[in-house]
């Protein structure tokens, strides 16, 4: 395996990592912003208020996006296995 192949595999792995994590991270970001806006508008400064809704939203988004994430990771594994078998 040459250095170009290693770089290609690493680039694919980084792209899949970004694609798999981005939906869950975006849900956490949006929920966090909504809760922060709610806290600013109502002047409720409870630190633990952000954790429970954010955890529930992230868990729900993981359940929702799990087939998409699994398919992306499966495709990456198939591409890597094909590269190994072609050596």
HTML snippet that shows the backbone in 3Dmol.js (N, CA, C, O; Angstrom):
<script src="https://3Dmol.org/build/3Dmol-min.js"></script>
<div id="view" style="width:600px;height:400px;position:relative"></div>
<script>
const pdb = `
ATOM      1  N   UNK A   1       0.855  -1.173   0.000  1.00  0.00           N
ATOM      2  CA  UNK A   1       0.000   0.000   0.000  1.00  0.00           C
ATOM      3  C   UNK A   1       0.901   1.237   0.000  1.00  0.00           C
ATOM      4  O   UNK A   1       1.790   1.374   0.840  1.00  0.00           O
ATOM      5  N   UNK A   2       0.661   2.097  -0.922  1.00  0.00           N
ATOM      6  CA  UNK A   2       1.488   3.294  -1.041  1.00  0.00           C
ATOM      7  C   UNK A   2       0.924   4.429  -0.201  1.00  0.00           C
ATOM      8  O   UNK A   2      -0.179   4.337   0.338  1.00  0.00           O
ATOM      9  N   UNK A   3       1.696   5.489  -0.102  1.00  0.00           N
ATOM     10  CA  UNK A   3       1.269   6.613   0.736  1.00  0.00           C
ATOM     11  C   UNK A   3       0.011   7.290   0.190  1.00  0.00           C
ATOM     12  O   UNK A   3      -0.791   7.806   0.968  1.00  0.00           O
ATOM     13  N   UNK A   4      -0.171   7.297  -1.113  1.00  0.00           N
ATOM     14  CA  UNK A   4      -1.381   7.889  -1.692  1.00  0.00           C
ATOM     15  C   UNK A   4      -2.625   7.106  -1.273  1.00  0.00           C
ATOM     16  O   UNK A   4      -3.677   7.692  -1.018  1.00  0.00           O
ATOM     17  N   UNK A   5      -2.498   5.771  -1.202  1.00  0.00           N
ATOM     18  CA  UNK A   5      -3.622   4.946  -0.767  1.00  0.00           C
ATOM     19  C   UNK A   5      -3.963   5.211   0.696  1.00  0.00           C
ATOM     20  O   UNK A   5      -5.134   5.268   1.069  1.00  0.00           O
ATOM     21  N   UNK A   6      -2.940   5.370   1.510  1.00  0.00           N
ATOM     22  CA  UNK A   6      -3.164   5.651   2.931  1.00  0.00           C
ATOM     23  C   UNK A   6      -3.850   7.004   3.110  1.00  0.00           C
ATOM     24  O   UNK A   6      -4.745   7.146   3.943  1.00  0.00           O
ATOM     25  N   UNK A   7      -3.437   7.974   2.343  1.00  0.00           N
ATOM     26  CA  UNK A   7      -4.052   9.304   2.416  1.00  0.00           C
ATOM     27  C   UNK A   7      -5.502   9.245   1.956  1.00  0.00           C
ATOM     28  O   UNK A   7      -6.364   9.898   2.545  1.00  0.00           O
ATOM     29  N   UNK A   8      -5.780   8.468   0.908  1.00  0.00           N
ATOM     30  CA  UNK A   8      -7.161   8.322   0.432  1.00  0.00           C
ATOM     31  C   UNK A   8      -8.053   7.674   1.494  1.00  0.00           C
ATOM     32  O   UNK A   8      -9.179   8.118   1.722  1.00  0.00           O
ATOM     33  N   UNK A   9      -7.545   6.630   2.136  1.00  0.00           N
ATOM     34  CA  UNK A   9      -8.321   5.958   3.184  1.00  0.00           C
ATOM     35  C   UNK A   9      -8.548   6.895   4.360  1.00  0.00           C
ATOM     36  O   UNK A   9      -9.645   6.940   4.917  1.00  0.00           O
ATOM     37  N   UNK A  10      -7.520   7.644   4.740  1.00  0.00           N
ATOM     38  CA  UNK A  10      -7.663   8.584   5.854  1.00  0.00           C
ATOM     39  C   UNK A  10      -8.652   9.690   5.509  1.00  0.00           C
ATOM     40  O   UNK A  10      -9.457  10.083   6.353  1.00  0.00           O
ATOM     41  N   UNK A  11      -8.602  10.195   4.287  1.00  0.00           N
ATOM     42  CA  UNK A  11      -9.541  11.232   3.865  1.00  0.00           C
ATOM     43  C   UNK A  11     -10.973  10.706   3.874  1.00  0.00           C
ATOM     44  O   UNK A  11     -11.891  11.390   4.328  1.00  0.00           O
ATOM     45  N   UNK A  12     -11.159   9.476   3.366  1.00  0.00           N
ATOM     46  CA  UNK A  12     -12.490   8.871   3.393  1.00  0.00           C
ATOM     47  C   UNK A  12     -12.991   8.710   4.826  1.00  0.00           C
ATOM     48  O   UNK A  12     -14.158   8.976   5.115  1.00  0.00           O
ATOM     49  N   UNK A  13     -12.110   8.276   5.716  1.00  0.00           N
ATOM     50  CA  UNK A  13     -12.501   8.071   7.109  1.00  0.00           C
ATOM     51  C   UNK A  13     -12.886   9.385   7.779  1.00  0.00           C
ATOM     52  O   UNK A  13     -13.852   9.432   8.541  1.00  0.00           O
ATOM     53  N   UNK A  14     -12.146  10.442   7.506  1.00  0.00           N
ATOM     54  CA  UNK A  14     -12.467  11.751   8.086  1.00  0.00           C
ATOM     55  C   UNK A  14     -13.790  12.268   7.533  1.00  0.00           C
ATOM     56  O   UNK A  14     -14.596  12.812   8.287  1.00  0.00           O
ATOM     57  N   UNK A  15     -14.027  12.110   6.241  1.00  0.00           N
ATOM     58  CA  UNK A  15     -15.285  12.563   5.652  1.00  0.00           C
ATOM     59  C   UNK A  15     -16.474  11.790   6.217  1.00  0.00           C
ATOM     60  O   UNK A  15     -17.518  12.379   6.497  1.00  0.00           O
ATOM     61  N   UNK A  16     -16.326  10.486   6.385  1.00  0.00           N
ATOM     62  CA  UNK A  16     -17.409   9.683   6.961  1.00  0.00           C
ATOM     63  C   UNK A  16     -17.647  10.085   8.413  1.00  0.00           C
ATOM     64  O   UNK A  16     -18.794  10.147   8.857  1.00  0.00           O
ATOM     65  N   UNK A  17     -16.585  10.357   9.149  1.00  0.00           N
ATOM     66  CA  UNK A  17     -16.745  10.807  10.535  1.00  0.00           C
ATOM     67  C   UNK A  17     -17.527  12.109  10.599  1.00  0.00           C
ATOM     68  O   UNK A  17     -18.408  12.262  11.444  1.00  0.00           O
ATOM     69  N   UNK A  18     -17.216  13.040   9.722  1.00  0.00           N
ATOM     70  CA  UNK A  18     -17.956  14.310   9.679  1.00  0.00           C
ATOM     71  C   UNK A  18     -19.415  14.100   9.281  1.00  0.00           C
ATOM     72  O   UNK A  18     -20.313  14.715   9.857  1.00  0.00           O
ATOM     73  N   UNK A  19     -19.648  13.240   8.307  1.00  0.00           N
ATOM     74  CA  UNK A  19     -21.009  13.001   7.852  1.00  0.00           C
ATOM     75  C   UNK A  19     -21.836  12.267   8.905  1.00  0.00           C
ATOM     76  O   UNK A  19     -23.033  12.520   9.039  1.00  0.00           O
ATOM     77  N   UNK A  20     -21.213  11.370   9.644  1.00  0.00           N
ATOM     78  CA  UNK A  20     -21.938  10.612  10.669  1.00  0.00           C
ATOM     79  C   UNK A  20     -22.246  11.492  11.880  1.00  0.00           C
ATOM     80  O   UNK A  20     -23.331  11.401  12.453  1.00  0.00           O
ATOM     81  N   UNK A  21     -21.308  12.331  12.264  1.00  0.00           N
ATOM     82  CA  UNK A  21     -21.506  13.114  13.486  1.00  0.00           C
ATOM     83  C   UNK A  21     -22.277  14.410  13.269  1.00  0.00           C
ATOM     84  O   UNK A  21     -22.844  14.948  14.220  1.00  0.00           O
ATOM     85  N   UNK A  22     -22.312  14.917  12.056  1.00  0.00           N
ATOM     86  CA  UNK A  22     -22.927  16.230  11.843  1.00  0.00           C
ATOM     87  C   UNK A  22     -24.424  16.303  12.155  1.00  0.00           C
ATOM     88  O   UNK A  22     -24.845  17.307  12.730  1.00  0.00           O
ATOM     89  N   UNK A  23     -25.260  15.308  11.815  1.00  0.00           N
ATOM     90  CA  UNK A  23     -26.680  15.453  12.166  1.00  0.00           C
ATOM     91  C   UNK A  23     -26.911  15.549  13.675  1.00  0.00           C
ATOM     92  O   UNK A  23     -27.718  16.359  14.131  1.00  0.00           O
ATOM     93  N   UNK A  24     -26.213  14.733  14.436  1.00  0.00           N
ATOM     94  CA  UNK A  24     -26.384  14.740  15.888  1.00  0.00           C
ATOM     95  C   UNK A  24     -25.839  16.035  16.480  1.00  0.00           C
ATOM     96  O   UNK A  24     -26.437  16.602  17.394  1.00  0.00           O
ATOM     97  N   UNK A  25     -24.715  16.500  15.966  1.00  0.00           N
ATOM     98  CA  UNK A  25     -24.143  17.745  16.475  1.00  0.00           C
ATOM     99  C   UNK A  25     -25.036  18.944  16.145  1.00  0.00           C
ATOM    100  O   UNK A  25     -25.183  19.851  16.965  1.00  0.00           O
ATOM    101  N   UNK A  26     -25.624  18.952  14.966  1.00  0.00           N
ATOM    102  CA  UNK A  26     -26.512  20.053  14.594  1.00  0.00           C
ATOM    103  C   UNK A  26     -27.780  20.073  15.447  1.00  0.00           C
ATOM    104  O   UNK A  26     -28.270  21.141  15.813  1.00  0.00           O
ATOM    105  N   UNK A  27     -28.306  18.896  15.759  1.00  0.00           N
ATOM    106  CA  UNK A  27     -29.478  18.829  16.645  1.00  0.00           C
ATOM    107  C   UNK A  27     -29.114  19.373  18.025  1.00  0.00           C
ATOM    108  O   UNK A  27     -29.874  20.146  18.607  1.00  0.00           O
ATOM    109  N   UNK A  28     -27.967  18.975  18.544  1.00  0.00           N
ATOM    110  CA  UNK A  28     -27.525  19.493  19.838  1.00  0.00           C
ATOM    111  C   UNK A  28     -27.323  20.995  19.817  1.00  0.00           C
ATOM    112  O   UNK A  28     -27.651  21.683  20.784  1.00  0.00           O
ATOM    113  N   UNK A  29     -26.784  21.509  18.717  1.00  0.00           N
ATOM    114  CA  UNK A  29     -26.574  22.950  18.586  1.00  0.00           C
ATOM    115  C   UNK A  29     -27.899  23.702  18.565  1.00  0.00           C
ATOM    116  O   UNK A  29     -28.059  24.700  19.268  1.00  0.00           O
ATOM    117  N   UNK A  30     -28.837  23.234  17.772  1.00  0.00           N
ATOM    118  CA  UNK A  30     -30.134  23.909  17.662  1.00  0.00           C
ATOM    119  C   UNK A  30     -30.883  23.871  18.987  1.00  0.00           C
ATOM    120  O   UNK A  30     -31.434  24.885  19.417  1.00  0.00           O
ATOM    121  N   UNK A  31     -30.910  22.717  19.634  1.00  0.00           N
ATOM    122  CA  UNK A  31     -31.597  22.609  20.924  1.00  0.00           C
ATOM    123  C   UNK A  31     -30.919  23.503  21.961  1.00  0.00           C
ATOM    124  O   UNK A  31     -31.600  24.156  22.751  1.00  0.00           O
ATOM    125  N   UNK A  32     -29.605  23.539  21.967  1.00  0.00           N
ATOM    126  CA  UNK A  32     -28.887  24.404  22.898  1.00  0.00           C
ATOM    127  C   UNK A  32     -29.190  25.877  22.669  1.00  0.00           C
ATOM    128  O   UNK A  32     -29.358  26.636  23.624  1.00  0.00           O
ATOM    129  N   UNK A  33     -29.259  26.285  21.400  1.00  0.00           N
ATOM    130  CA  UNK A  33     -29.578  27.680  21.094  1.00  0.00           C
ATOM    131  C   UNK A  33     -31.006  28.039  21.498  1.00  0.00           C
ATOM    132  O   UNK A  33     -31.252  29.125  22.024  1.00  0.00           O
ATOM    133  N   UNK A  34     -31.941  27.132  21.255  1.00  0.00           N
ATOM    134  CA  UNK A  34     -33.328  27.390  21.633  1.00  0.00           C
ATOM    135  C   UNK A  34     -33.459  27.511  23.145  1.00  0.00           C
ATOM    136  O   UNK A  34     -34.152  28.397  23.643  1.00  0.00           O
ATOM    137  N   UNK A  35     -32.802  26.632  23.867  1.00  0.00           N
ATOM    138  CA  UNK A  35     -32.872  26.691  25.333  1.00  0.00           C
ATOM    139  C   UNK A  35     -32.173  27.945  25.856  1.00  0.00           C
ATOM    140  O   UNK A  35     -32.652  28.567  26.804  1.00  0.00           O
ATOM    141  N   UNK A  36     -31.060  28.317  25.258  1.00  0.00           N
ATOM    142  CA  UNK A  36     -30.369  29.537  25.680  1.00  0.00           C
ATOM    143  C   UNK A  36     -31.234  30.768  25.423  1.00  0.00           C
ATOM    144  O   UNK A  36     -31.280  31.682  26.247  1.00  0.00           O
ATOM    145  N   UNK A  37     -31.916  30.791  24.287  1.00  0.00           N
ATOM    146  CA  UNK A  37     -32.820  31.898  23.989  1.00  0.00           C
ATOM    147  C   UNK A  37     -33.979  31.937  24.985  1.00  0.00           C
ATOM    148  O   UNK A  37     -34.359  33.007  25.461  1.00  0.00           O
ATOM    149  N   UNK A  38     -34.534  30.773  25.294  1.00  0.00           N
ATOM    150  CA  UNK A  38     -35.611  30.689  26.281  1.00  0.00           C
ATOM    151  C   UNK A  38     -35.138  31.188  27.648  1.00  0.00           C
ATOM    152  O   UNK A  38     -35.856  31.918  28.331  1.00  0.00           O
ATOM    153  N   UNK A  39     -33.934  30.791  28.037  1.00  0.00           N
ATOM    154  CA  UNK A  39     -33.397  31.238  29.328  1.00  0.00           C
ATOM    155  C   UNK A  39     -33.158  32.746  29.329  1.00  0.00           C
ATOM    156  O   UNK A  39     -33.405  33.416  30.332  1.00  0.00           O
ATOM    157  N   UNK A  40     -32.688  33.269  28.229  1.00  0.00           N
ATOM    158  CA  UNK A  40     -32.438  34.713  28.167  1.00  0.00           C
ATOM    159  C   UNK A  40     -33.742  35.505  28.202  1.00  0.00           C
ATOM    160  O   UNK A  40     -33.812  36.567  28.822  1.00  0.00           O
ATOM    161  N   UNK A  41     -34.765  34.993  27.542  1.00  0.00           N
ATOM    162  CA  UNK A  41     -36.045  35.698  27.508  1.00  0.00           C
ATOM    163  C   UNK A  41     -36.781  35.639  28.844  1.00  0.00           C
ATOM    164  O   UNK A  41     -37.427  36.608  29.243  1.00  0.00           O
ATOM    165  N   UNK A  42     -36.684  34.507  29.535  1.00  0.00           N
ATOM    166  CA  UNK A  42     -37.413  34.350  30.792  1.00  0.00           C
ATOM    167  C   UNK A  42     -36.555  34.648  32.016  1.00  0.00           C
ATOM    168  O   UNK A  42     -37.059  34.646  33.138  1.00  0.00           O
ATOM    169  N   UNK A  43     -35.283  34.899  31.815  1.00  0.00           N
ATOM    170  CA  UNK A  43     -34.323  35.164  32.886  1.00  0.00           C
ATOM    171  C   UNK A  43     -34.221  34.023  33.884  1.00  0.00           C
ATOM    172  O   UNK A  43     -33.937  34.237  35.063  1.00  0.00           O
ATOM    173  N   UNK A  44     -34.456  32.809  33.401  1.00  0.00           N
ATOM    174  CA  UNK A  44     -34.232  31.619  34.226  1.00  0.00           C
ATOM    175  C   UNK A  44     -32.780  31.206  34.009  1.00  0.00           C
ATOM    176  O   UNK A  44     -32.392  30.859  32.893  1.00  0.00           O
ATOM    177  N   UNK A  45     -31.989  31.240  35.058  1.00  0.00           N
ATOM    178  CA  UNK A  45     -30.563  30.936  34.924  1.00  0.00           C
ATOM    179  C   UNK A  45     -30.210  29.612  35.598  1.00  0.00           C
ATOM    180  O   UNK A  45     -29.229  29.521  36.337  1.00  0.00           O
ATOM    181  N   UNK A  46     -31.005  28.608  35.341  1.00  0.00           N
ATOM    182  CA  UNK A  46     -30.752  27.284  35.891  1.00  0.00           C
ATOM    183  C   UNK A  46     -29.775  26.542  34.976  1.00  0.00           C
ATOM    184  O   UNK A  46     -30.059  26.351  33.794  1.00  0.00           O
ATOM    185  N   UNK A  47     -28.639  26.127  35.510  1.00  0.00           N
ATOM    186  CA  UNK A  47     -27.603  25.494  34.698  1.00  0.00           C
ATOM    187  C   UNK A  47     -28.012  24.103  34.212  1.00  0.00           C
ATOM    188  O   UNK A  47     -27.617  23.686  33.123  1.00  0.00           O
ATOM    189  N   UNK A  48     -28.795  23.389  35.007  1.00  0.00           N
ATOM    190  CA  UNK A  48     -29.151  22.021  34.627  1.00  0.00           C
ATOM    191  C   UNK A  48     -30.301  21.971  33.626  1.00  0.00           C
ATOM    192  O   UNK A  48     -30.611  20.900  33.104  1.00  0.00           O
ATOM    193  N   UNK A  49     -30.938  23.103  33.350  1.00  0.00           N
ATOM    194  CA  UNK A  49     -32.063  23.128  32.418  1.00  0.00           C
ATOM    195  C   UNK A  49     -31.641  22.744  31.001  1.00  0.00           C
ATOM    196  O   UNK A  49     -32.449  22.200  30.248  1.00  0.00           O
ATOM    197  N   UNK A  50     -30.424  23.010  30.635  1.00  0.00           N
ATOM    198  CA  UNK A  50     -29.980  22.726  29.262  1.00  0.00           C
ATOM    199  C   UNK A  50     -29.682  21.252  29.036  1.00  0.00           C
ATOM    200  O   UNK A  50     -29.781  20.779  27.903  1.00  0.00           O
ATOM    201  N   UNK A  51     -29.323  20.515  30.074  1.00  0.00           N
ATOM    202  CA  UNK A  51     -28.834  19.158  29.876  1.00  0.00           C
ATOM    203  C   UNK A  51     -29.920  18.164  29.495  1.00  0.00           C
ATOM    204  O   UNK A  51     -29.743  17.403  28.544  1.00  0.00           O
ATOM    205  N   UNK A  52     -31.022  18.151  30.201  1.00  0.00           N
ATOM    206  CA  UNK A  52     -32.044  17.131  29.959  1.00  0.00           C
ATOM    207  C   UNK A  52     -32.651  17.244  28.561  1.00  0.00           C
ATOM    208  O   UNK A  52     -32.701  16.235  27.856  1.00  0.00           O
ATOM    209  N   UNK A  53     -33.115  18.414  28.122  1.00  0.00           N
ATOM    210  CA  UNK A  53     -33.661  18.470  26.751  1.00  0.00           C
ATOM    211  C   UNK A  53     -32.614  18.159  25.678  1.00  0.00           C
ATOM    212  O   UNK A  53     -32.922  17.540  24.660  1.00  0.00           O
ATOM    213  N   UNK A  54     -31.378  18.594  25.917  1.00  0.00           N
ATOM    214  CA  UNK A  54     -30.336  18.335  24.935  1.00  0.00           C
ATOM    215  C   UNK A  54     -30.026  16.846  24.848  1.00  0.00           C
ATOM    216  O   UNK A  54     -29.844  16.315  23.752  1.00  0.00           O
ATOM    217  N   UNK A  55     -29.964  16.169  25.991  1.00  0.00           N
ATOM    218  CA  UNK A  55     -29.704  14.727  25.994  1.00  0.00           C
ATOM    219  C   UNK A  55     -30.840  13.986  25.300  1.00  0.00           C
ATOM    220  O   UNK A  55     -30.592  13.084  24.499  1.00  0.00           O
ATOM    221  N   UNK A  56     -32.083  14.358  25.598  1.00  0.00           N
ATOM    222  CA  UNK A  56     -33.223  13.697  24.966  1.00  0.00           C
ATOM    223  C   UNK A  56     -33.248  13.943  23.456  1.00  0.00           C
ATOM    224  O   UNK A  56     -33.538  13.027  22.687  1.00  0.00           O
ATOM    225  N   UNK A  57     -32.950  15.155  23.031  1.00  0.00           N
ATOM    226  CA  UNK A  57     -32.940  15.468  21.600  1.00  0.00           C
ATOM    227  C   UNK A  57     -31.824  14.725  20.875  1.00  0.00           C
ATOM    228  O   UNK A  57     -32.025  14.234  19.764  1.00  0.00           O
ATOM    229  N   UNK A  58     -30.663  14.640  21.488  1.00  0.00           N
ATOM    230  CA  UNK A  58     -29.548  13.925  20.862  1.00  0.00           C
ATOM    231  C   UNK A  58     -29.847  12.435  20.786  1.00  0.00           C
ATOM    232  O   UNK A  58     -29.541  11.795  19.780  1.00  0.00           O
ATOM    233  N   UNK A  59     -30.440  11.873  21.831  1.00  0.00           N
ATOM    234  CA  UNK A  59     -30.808  10.462  21.810  1.00  0.00           C
ATOM    235  C   UNK A  59     -31.839  10.195  20.716  1.00  0.00           C
ATOM    236  O   UNK A  59     -31.719   9.215  19.980  1.00  0.00           O
ATOM    237  N   UNK A  60     -32.842  11.050  20.603  1.00  0.00           N
ATOM    238  CA  UNK A  60     -33.864  10.879  19.562  1.00  0.00           C
ATOM    239  C   UNK A  60     -33.258  11.017  18.166  1.00  0.00           C
ATOM    240  O   UNK A  60     -33.623  10.277  17.253  1.00  0.00           O
ATOM    241  N   UNK A  61     -32.338  11.961  18.004  1.00  0.00           N
ATOM    242  CA  UNK A  61     -31.715  12.126  16.684  1.00  0.00           C
ATOM    243  C   UNK A  61     -30.819  10.939  16.346  1.00  0.00           C
ATOM    244  O   UNK A  61     -30.714  10.557  15.181  1.00  0.00           O
ATOM    245  N   UNK A  62     -30.179  10.357  17.348  1.00  0.00           N
ATOM    246  CA  UNK A  62     -29.372   9.161  17.080  1.00  0.00           C
ATOM    247  C   UNK A  62     -30.259   8.004  16.625  1.00  0.00           C
ATOM    248  O   UNK A  62     -29.899   7.268  15.707  1.00  0.00           O
ATOM    249  N   UNK A  63     -31.414   7.845  17.263  1.00  0.00           N
ATOM    250  CA  UNK A  63     -32.335   6.798  16.829  1.00  0.00           C
ATOM    251  C   UNK A  63     -32.856   7.066  15.424  1.00  0.00           C
ATOM    252  O   UNK A  63     -33.012   6.136  14.632  1.00  0.00           O
ATOM    253  N   UNK A  64     -33.124   8.323  15.111  1.00  0.00           N
ATOM    254  CA  UNK A  64     -33.647   8.684  13.811  1.00  0.00           C
ATOM    255  C   UNK A  64     -32.608   8.514  12.700  1.00  0.00           C
ATOM    256  O   UNK A  64     -32.926   8.008  11.623  1.00  0.00           O
ATOM    257  N   UNK A  65     -31.379   8.934  12.960  1.00  0.00           N
ATOM    258  CA  UNK A  65     -30.332   8.909  11.936  1.00  0.00           C
ATOM    259  C   UNK A  65     -29.476   7.640  11.956  1.00  0.00           C
ATOM    260  O   UNK A  65     -28.525   7.538  11.181  1.00  0.00           O
ATOM    261  N   UNK A  66     -29.787   6.678  12.816  1.00  0.00           N
ATOM    262  CA  UNK A  66     -28.955   5.477  12.913  1.00  0.00           C
ATOM    263  C   UNK A  66     -28.875   4.697  11.593  1.00  0.00           C
ATOM    264  O   UNK A  66     -27.783   4.241  11.255  1.00  0.00           O
ATOM    265  N   UNK A  67     -29.960   4.511  10.824  1.00  0.00           N
ATOM    266  CA  UNK A  67     -29.799   3.806   9.537  1.00  0.00           C
ATOM    267  C   UNK A  67     -28.858   4.537   8.576  1.00  0.00           C
ATOM    268  O   UNK A  67     -28.056   3.905   7.889  1.00  0.00           O
ATOM    269  N   UNK A  68     -28.957   5.860   8.529  1.00  0.00           N
ATOM    270  CA  UNK A  68     -28.075   6.660   7.683  1.00  0.00           C
ATOM    271  C   UNK A  68     -26.621   6.514   8.120  1.00  0.00           C
ATOM    272  O   UNK A  68     -25.734   6.332   7.286  1.00  0.00           O
ATOM    273  N   UNK A  69     -26.377   6.593   9.433  1.00  0.00           N
ATOM    274  CA  UNK A  69     -25.011   6.474   9.950  1.00  0.00           C
ATOM    275  C   UNK A  69     -24.446   5.080   9.695  1.00  0.00           C
ATOM    276  O   UNK A  69     -23.288   4.930   9.305  1.00  0.00           O
ATOM    277  N   UNK A  70     -25.269   4.072   9.916  1.00  0.00           N
ATOM    278  CA  UNK A  70     -24.816   2.704   9.688  1.00  0.00           C
ATOM    279  C   UNK A  70     -24.484   2.440   8.238  1.00  0.00           C
ATOM    280  O   UNK A  70     -23.509   1.756   7.928  1.00  0.00           O
ATOM    281  N   UNK A  71     -25.309   2.991   7.335  1.00  0.00           N
ATOM    282  CA  UNK A  71     -25.058   2.805   5.904  1.00  0.00           C
ATOM    283  C   UNK A  71     -23.746   3.471   5.492  1.00  0.00           C
ATOM    284  O   UNK A  71     -22.978   2.903   4.715  1.00  0.00           O
ATOM    285  N   UNK A  72     -23.487   4.676   6.011  1.00  0.00           N
ATOM    286  CA  UNK A  72     -22.232   5.355   5.683  1.00  0.00           C
ATOM    287  C   UNK A  72     -21.022   4.572   6.183  1.00  0.00           C
ATOM    288  O   UNK A  72     -20.037   4.414   5.462  1.00  0.00           O
ATOM    289  N   UNK A  73     -21.100   4.089   7.405  1.00  0.00           N
ATOM    290  CA  UNK A  73     -19.966   3.339   7.960  1.00  0.00           C
ATOM    291  C   UNK A  73     -19.789   1.999   7.256  1.00  0.00           C
ATOM    292  O   UNK A  73     -18.664   1.537   7.065  1.00  0.00           O
ATOM    293  N   UNK A  74     -20.908   1.375   6.868  1.00  0.00           N
ATOM    294  CA  UNK A  74     -20.821   0.121   6.131  1.00  0.00           C
ATOM    295  C   UNK A  74     -20.177   0.339   4.769  1.00  0.00           C
ATOM    296  O   UNK A  74     -19.332  -0.451   4.348  1.00  0.00           O
ATOM    297  N   UNK A  75     -20.568   1.402   4.080  1.00  0.00           N
ATOM    298  CA  UNK A  75     -19.961   1.708   2.783  1.00  0.00           C
ATOM    299  C   UNK A  75     -18.455   1.959   2.909  1.00  0.00           C
ATOM    300  O   UNK A  75     -17.679   1.522   2.059  1.00  0.00           O
ATOM    301  N   UNK A  76     -18.047   2.658   3.961  1.00  0.00           N
ATOM    302  CA  UNK A  76     -16.617   2.886   4.175  1.00  0.00           C
ATOM    303  C   UNK A  76     -15.889   1.564   4.397  1.00  0.00           C
ATOM    304  O   UNK A  76     -14.806   1.352   3.852  1.00  0.00           O
ATOM    305  N   UNK A  77     -16.474   0.682   5.187  1.00  0.00           N
ATOM    306  CA  UNK A  77     -15.821  -0.602   5.459  1.00  0.00           C
ATOM    307  C   UNK A  77     -15.718  -1.436   4.178  1.00  0.00           C
ATOM    308  O   UNK A  77     -14.712  -2.111   3.958  1.00  0.00           O
ATOM    309  N   UNK A  78     -16.737  -1.391   3.348  1.00  0.00           N
ATOM    310  CA  UNK A  78     -16.694  -2.133   2.078  1.00  0.00           C
ATOM    311  C   UNK A  78     -15.591  -1.572   1.178  1.00  0.00           C
ATOM    312  O   UNK A  78     -14.850  -2.331   0.555  1.00  0.00           O
ATOM    313  N   UNK A  79     -15.484  -0.233   1.112  1.00  0.00           N
ATOM    314  CA  UNK A  79     -14.420   0.370   0.287  1.00  0.00           C
ATOM    315  C   UNK A  79     -13.037  -0.013   0.805  1.00  0.00           C
ATOM    316  O   UNK A  79     -12.138  -0.310   0.017  1.00  0.00           O
ATOM    317  N   UNK A  80     -12.864  -0.008   2.127  1.00  0.00           N
ATOM    318  CA  UNK A  80     -11.559  -0.384   2.689  1.00  0.00           C
ATOM    319  C   UNK A  80     -11.269  -1.856   2.424  1.00  0.00           C
ATOM    320  O   UNK A  80     -10.138  -2.207   2.087  1.00  0.00           O
ATOM    321  N   UNK A  81     -12.278  -2.730   2.572  1.00  0.00           N
ATOM    322  CA  UNK A  81     -12.071  -4.154   2.323  1.00  0.00           C
ATOM    323  C   UNK A  81     -11.742  -4.410   0.853  1.00  0.00           C
ATOM    324  O   UNK A  81     -10.928  -5.280   0.546  1.00  0.00           O
ATOM    325  N   UNK A  82     -12.362  -3.665  -0.052  1.00  0.00           N
ATOM    326  CA  UNK A  82     -12.043  -3.813  -1.467  1.00  0.00           C
ATOM    327  C   UNK A  82     -10.609  -3.375  -1.758  1.00  0.00           C
ATOM    328  O   UNK A  82      -9.920  -3.999  -2.565  1.00  0.00           O
ATOM    329  N   UNK A  83     -10.163  -2.313  -1.108  1.00  0.00           N
ATOM    330  CA  UNK A  83      -8.767  -1.867  -1.283  1.00  0.00           C
ATOM    331  C   UNK A  83      -7.797  -2.943  -0.787  1.00  0.00           C
ATOM    332  O   UNK A  83      -6.774  -3.206  -1.420  1.00  0.00           O
ATOM    333  N   UNK A  84      -8.123  -3.553   0.332  1.00  0.00           N
ATOM    334  CA  UNK A  84      -7.244  -4.588   0.885  1.00  0.00           C
ATOM    335  C   UNK A  84      -7.224  -5.799  -0.029  1.00  0.00           C
ATOM    336  O   UNK A  84      -6.163  -6.377  -0.262  1.00  0.00           O
ATOM    337  N   UNK A  85      -8.384  -6.196  -0.552  1.00  0.00           N
ATOM    338  CA  UNK A  85      -8.435  -7.386  -1.399  1.00  0.00           C
ATOM    339  C   UNK A  85      -7.760  -7.161  -2.757  1.00  0.00           C
ATOM    340  O   UNK A  85      -7.332  -8.118  -3.403  1.00  0.00           O
ATOM    341  N   UNK A  86      -7.667  -5.913  -3.186  1.00  0.00           N
ATOM    342  CA  UNK A  86      -7.026  -5.611  -4.472  1.00  0.00           C
ATOM    343  C   UNK A  86      -5.508  -5.530  -4.387  1.00  0.00           C
ATOM    344  O   UNK A  86      -4.839  -5.353  -5.405  1.00  0.00           O
ATOM    345  N   UNK A  87      -4.960  -5.658  -3.184  1.00  0.00           N
ATOM    346  CA  UNK A  87      -3.489  -5.579  -3.056  1.00  0.00           C
ATOM    347  C   UNK A  87      -2.833  -6.766  -3.628  1.00  0.00           C
ATOM    348  O   UNK A  87      -1.606  -6.864  -3.605  1.00  0.00           O
TER     349      UNK A  87
END
`;
const viewer = $3Dmol.createViewer("view");
viewer.addModel(pdb, "pdb");
viewer.setStyle({}, {cartoon: {color: "spectrum"}});
viewer.zoomTo();
viewer.render();
</script>
